[in-house]
Amino acid sequence: MATTAKQGYKGIEAVIDKDLASGLLASELGADMLIITTGEDQVSWHYRKVDQKFLNHLSLSEAEQYMKEGEFPRGSMGPKIQAGINFLKAGGKEVLITTPEHLLDALEGKTGTRLTMR
């Protein structure tokens, strides 16, 4: 809520992204791993295009480069990848992105996309 001296409180519109908020919370708690569940088993390069490629792993620098290139849109994987980047830069060790249904397999390295410093 914004305040003005004469009028008291005034509401403003705001959006809190769950992925970015989760990454920030995990960082503040000192977590080593951030797990983000979504509707896809893995992050894809060129999503839904003829040359789509599933990504098992992304380094921090690759994730940052793909974000600069617009590879991960705001309404899709963008906030998840940005949350991962922020988490790693704040000292987190690893980010795992997958579906809730495949989380156990992803934790065992069978699916999912992992983001790490290297």
C-alpha positions in Angstrom: 0.0 0.0 0.0 1.2 3.4 -0.9 0.6 6.3 1.5 -0.1 9.9 1.0 0.1 12.4 3.8 -3.4 13.8 3.3 -5.3 10.7 2.1 -4.0 7.8 4.2 -3.6 4.5 2.4 -4.0 4.0 -1.3 -3.9 0.6 -3.0 -1.6 -0.2 -5.9 -1.6 -3.1 -8.3 1.3 -5.7 -7.9 2.2 -9.1 -9.1 4.3 -11.5 -7.1 5.9 -14.2 -9.2 5.9 -17.5 -7.4 9.1 -18.7 -8.9 11.1 -15.6 -8.2 9.6 -15.4 -4.7 10.5 -19.1 -4.1 14.0 -18.6 -5.2 14.4 -15.6 -3.0 13.0 -17.5 0.0 15.3 -20.4 -0.7 18.3 -18.1 -0.8 17.3 -16.3 2.4 17.0 -19.7 4.1 20.4 -20.8 2.9 19.1 -23.8 0.9 21.6 -25.6 -1.3 19.0 -26.7 -3.8 16.0 -25.0 -5.3 13.3 -27.2 -6.9 10.8 -25.7 -9.3 8.0 -27.8 -10.5 6.2 -26.9 -13.7 4.2 -28.4 -16.6 7.2 -29.7 -18.5 9.6 -32.6 -17.6 12.6 -30.5 -18.8 13.5 -27.0 -20.0 13.6 -26.8 -23.8 15.7 -24.8 -26.2 13.6 -23.5 -29.1 10.4 -24.7 -27.3 7.7 -26.1 -29.7 9.9 -25.4 -32.8 11.1 -27.9 -35.3 14.6 -27.9 -33.7 13.4 -28.1 -30.1 16.0 -29.7 -27.8 15.5 -30.8 -24.2 18.2 -29.5 -21.8 19.5 -31.8 -19.1 21.8 -29.2 -17.8 22.4 -25.5 -18.0 25.4 -23.6 -16.5 24.8 -20.2 -15.0 26.5 -18.5 -18.0 24.4 -20.5 -20.5 21.2 -19.7 -18.7 22.1 -16.0 -18.6 22.9 -16.0 -22.3 19.7 -17.8 -23.3 17.8 -15.2 -21.2 19.5 -12.3 -23.0 18.6 -14.0 -26.4 14.9 -14.2 -25.3 14.9 -18.0 -25.4 12.7 -18.2 -22.3 9.6 -16.0 -22.4 8.2 -14.1 -19.4 5.0 -16.1 -19.4 6.7 -19.5 -19.7 10.1 -20.6 -18.5 11.5 -17.1 -18.1 10.7 -16.6 -14.4 11.8 -20.1 -13.6 15.2 -19.6 -15.3 15.6 -16.2 -13.8 14.8 -17.5 -10.3 17.5 -20.2 -10.9 20.0 -17.6 -11.9 19.2 -15.4 -8.9 19.4 -18.4 -6.6 22.8 -19.5 -7.9 24.2 -16.0 -7.8 23.1 -15.7 -4.1 25.1 -18.8 -3.2 22.8 -21.7 -4.0 24.4 -24.8 -5.4 21.8 -26.3 -7.7 18.4 -25.8 -9.3 16.1 -28.6 -10.5 13.2 -27.9 -12.9 10.7 -30.7 -13.7 7.1 -31.8 -13.3 5.7 -32.8 -9.9 4.9 -36.3 -11.4 8.6 -36.8 -12.3 10.2 -35.2 -9.3 11.6 -38.5 -7.9 13.1 -39.5 -11.2 14.5 -36.0 -11.6 16.2 -36.2 -8.2 17.8 -39.4 -9.4 19.0 -37.7 -12.5 16.7 -39.5 -14.9 14.9 -36.4 -16.1 14.5 -32.7 -15.3 16.8 -29.8 -16.0 19.6 -28.9 -13.6 21.1 -25.4 -13.4 24.5 -25.1 -11.7 27.4 -22.6 -11.6 29.3 -24.6 -14.3 
